[in-house]
Amino acid sequence: MPRFKCRNLKREDFVNALKEMETFIDVSVDDLMDLNSKIEKYAYLRTTGSIRVADLMSHPVATVRASTSLAEAAHVLVTGKISGLPVVDDRDKLVGVITEADFLRALGVPSHHPTHSLWQTLENMFAHPVEMQEPDGLVADLMIADPVTVLPDQTLHEVLEVMKKNKIKRVIVCDQDRRVLGIVTRSDLVRVFFDKIRKSSTDEST
């Protein structure tokens, strides 16, 4: 029997498949559709379950100290085109994280709205100019202490759960001694997703 590959399965396809089997099966079309959905889920988990954090994290990672000035840390963010910086101590162990939103607040930009993205914040800033202030103080004044981390040997699905549970856009990858190894962002996860789509499309065309 030839193998057909189609992503856009409909209810009528399951009905016709049951008719073709020409036998009695104690299962409904809805049961089959539900089973197919679960099969696709576990097939996806199987094919992506081997992806480790170490395989998808960005590294090396720029870091700052708690004693670094906000102006200097802001310069690192801008020149590196990054949205968050791990903060390490004198032994290079993670003690905190500082993000673009923290800097915007330090500059007097109202970026605290939980449903606003950076772009919405910037749009509001240009539409309603506010009095800007020079960032003053140290990273220690703004950083979030004891941020959420993952280990390099954890899986893609585990890091997804961590980010979803904690409602964060990035997670820092550390070793057992809390030394920073890399960082995983939503962009990294989106890249994996599109890589899977491209590979699947290639497989279907062969």
C-alpha positions as CSV (number, residue, x, y, z in Angstrom):
1,M,0.0,0.0,0.0
2,P,1.5,3.4,-0.9
3,R,2.3,5.8,1.9
4,F,0.6,9.2,1.8
5,K,1.7,12.2,3.8
6,C,-0.9,14.9,4.5
7,R,-1.1,17.4,7.4
8,N,-4.6,18.7,6.7
9,L,-6.6,15.7,7.8
10,K,-10.4,16.2,8.1
11,R,-13.2,14.2,9.7
12,E,-14.3,12.8,6.3
13,D,-10.8,11.3,5.9
14,F,-11.3,9.3,9.1
15,V,-14.8,8.2,8.0
16,N,-13.6,6.9,4.6
17,A,-10.7,5.2,6.3
18,L,-13.1,3.2,8.6
19,K,-15.2,2.3,5.6
20,E,-12.2,1.0,3.7
21,M,-11.2,-1.4,6.5
22,E,-14.4,-3.4,5.7
23,T,-14.7,-4.8,9.2
24,F,-16.3,-4.0,12.5
25,I,-14.2,-1.9,14.9
26,D,-15.5,-0.8,18.2
27,V,-14.2,2.8,17.8
28,S,-15.9,6.0,16.7
29,V,-14.6,8.6,14.3
30,D,-14.1,11.0,17.2
31,D,-12.0,8.3,18.9
32,L,-9.8,8.0,15.9
33,M,-9.4,11.7,15.5
34,D,-8.5,12.0,19.2
35,L,-6.0,9.1,18.8
36,N,-4.4,10.7,15.8
37,S,-3.9,13.9,17.7
38,K,-2.3,12.1,20.6
39,I,-0.1,10.1,18.1
40,E,1.1,13.4,16.5
41,K,1.8,14.8,20.0
42,Y,4.0,11.9,21.1
43,A,5.7,11.6,17.8
44,Y,6.7,15.3,18.2
45,L,7.8,14.7,21.7
46,R,9.9,11.7,20.6
47,T,11.6,13.6,17.8
48,T,12.4,16.7,19.9
49,G,12.9,15.0,23.2
50,S,16.6,14.4,22.4
51,I,17.3,18.2,22.0
52,R,19.2,19.3,25.1
53,V,19.5,22.8,26.4
54,A,23.2,22.7,25.5
55,D,22.2,22.1,21.9
56,L,20.0,25.2,21.6
57,M,21.4,27.8,24.1
58,S,23.3,30.9,22.9
59,H,26.8,31.1,24.2
60,P,29.2,32.6,25.2
61,V,27.1,35.0,27.2
62,A,28.0,38.6,28.1
63,T,27.8,39.2,31.9
64,V,28.1,42.1,34.3
65,R,28.9,42.5,38.0
66,A,26.5,43.8,40.6
67,S,29.0,46.7,41.0
68,T,28.9,47.6,37.3
69,S,27.3,51.0,36.6
70,L,24.0,51.1,34.9
71,A,25.4,53.2,32.1
72,E,28.1,50.6,31.4
73,A,25.6,47.7,31.5
74,A,23.3,49.6,29.2
75,H,26.2,50.0,26.7
76,V,26.8,46.2,26.8
77,L,23.1,45.6,26.1
78,V,23.0,48.1,23.2
79,T,26.3,47.1,21.5
80,G,25.5,43.4,21.9
81,K,21.9,43.7,20.7
82,I,20.7,41.6,23.6
83,S,17.7,42.0,26.0
84,G,19.1,40.6,29.2
85,L,22.3,40.3,31.1
86,P,23.2,37.7,33.8
87,V,24.9,39.3,36.8
88,V,27.8,37.3,38.3
89,D,29.9,37.7,41.5
90,D,33.7,37.8,41.8
91,R,33.8,34.0,41.4
92,D,31.7,34.2,38.2
93,K,28.7,32.6,39.9
94,L,25.2,33.8,39.0
95,V,23.6,36.2,41.5
96,G,21.0,38.0,39.4
97,V,19.8,39.2,36.0
98,I,19.1,42.7,34.6
99,T,16.9,43.2,31.5
100,E,16.0,45.9,29.0
101,A,12.8,46.6,30.9
102,D,14.8,47.4,34.0
103,F,16.8,49.9,32.1
104,L,13.7,51.5,30.6
105,R,12.3,52.0,34.0
106,A,15.6,53.5,35.2
107,L,15.3,56.0,32.3
108,G,11.9,57.0,33.3
109,V,10.1,55.1,30.6
110,P,6.8,53.5,31.8
111,S,7.5,49.9,30.7
112,H,6.0,48.1,33.7
113,H,2.7,47.1,32.0
114,P,2.6,43.3,32.1
115,T,0.9,43.0,28.7
116,H,3.1,45.4,26.8
117,S,6.0,44.2,24.7
118,L,9.2,46.3,24.2
119,W,7.8,47.6,20.9
120,Q,4.6,48.7,22.5
121,T,6.5,50.5,25.2
122,L,8.7,52.3,22.6
123,E,5.6,53.2,20.6
124,N,4.0,54.7,23.6
125,M,7.3,56.5,24.5
126,F,7.5,58.2,21.1
127,A,3.7,59.0,21.0
128,H,3.8,60.5,24.5
129,P,7.4,61.8,25.2
130,V,8.5,61.6,28.8
131,E,11.3,63.4,30.5
132,M,14.4,61.2,30.1
133,Q,16.9,60.7,32.8
134,E,20.5,59.4,32.7
135,P,20.7,55.9,34.1
136,D,22.2,56.4,37.6
137,G,23.4,53.8,40.1
138,L,24.7,50.3,39.9
139,V,23.4,47.0,38.5
140,A,22.8,45.8,42.0
141,D,20.1,48.5,42.4
142,L,17.9,47.1,39.6
143,M,18.8,43.5,39.1
144,I,16.5,40.6,39.9
145,A,18.3,38.4,42.4
146,D,18.4,34.6,42.2
147,P,16.9,34.2,38.7
148,V,15.5,31.0,37.3
149,T,18.1,28.7,35.8
150,V,18.3,25.4,33.9
151,L,21.0,22.8,33.5
152,P,22.7,22.1,30.1
153,D,21.5,18.5,30.1
154,Q,17.8,19.3,30.5
155,T,15.6,18.8,27.5
156,L,13.8,21.3,25.3
157,H,10.4,20.4,26.8
158,E,11.7,20.9,30.3
159,V,13.0,24.4,29.5
160,L,9.6,25.2,27.8
161,E,7.8,24.2,31.0
162,V,10.2,26.3,33.2
163,M,9.7,29.4,31.0
164,K,5.9,28.9,30.9
165,K,5.6,28.3,34.6
166,N,7.7,31.3,35.5
167,K,6.3,33.5,32.7
168,I,9.8,34.6,31.6
169,K,11.2,35.3,28.1
170,R,14.7,33.9,28.8
171,V,16.3,31.4,31.1
172,I,20.0,31.3,32.1
173,V,21.9,28.0,31.7
174,C,24.3,27.3,34.6
175,D,26.3,24.3,35.7
176,Q,25.9,22.8,39.2
177,D,28.1,25.5,40.7
178,R,25.9,28.3,39.2
179,R,28.5,29.3,36.7
180,V,26.9,30.8,33.6
181,L,27.2,28.6,30.5
182,G,24.6,30.1,28.1
183,I,21.1,31.5,27.8
184,V,17.9,30.3,26.1
185,T,15.5,32.8,24.8
186,R,12.1,32.6,23.1
187,S,13.9,33.3,19.8
188,D,16.0,30.2,20.3
189,L,12.8,28.1,20.8
190,V,11.1,29.6,17.8
191,R,14.2,28.8,15.7
192,V,14.0,25.1,16.7
193,F,10.3,25.2,15.8
194,F,10.9,26.5,12.3
195,D,13.8,24.2,11.8
196,K,11.4,21.3,12.5
197,I,8.9,22.7,10.0
198,R,11.5,23.1,7.3
199,K,12.9,19.6,7.9
200,S,9.4,18.1,7.8
201,S,8.6,20.0,4.6
202,T,11.8,18.6,3.1
203,D,11.0,15.1,4.1
204,E,7.5,15.3,2.6
205,S,8.8,16.5,-0.7
206,T,11.2,13.5,-1.1
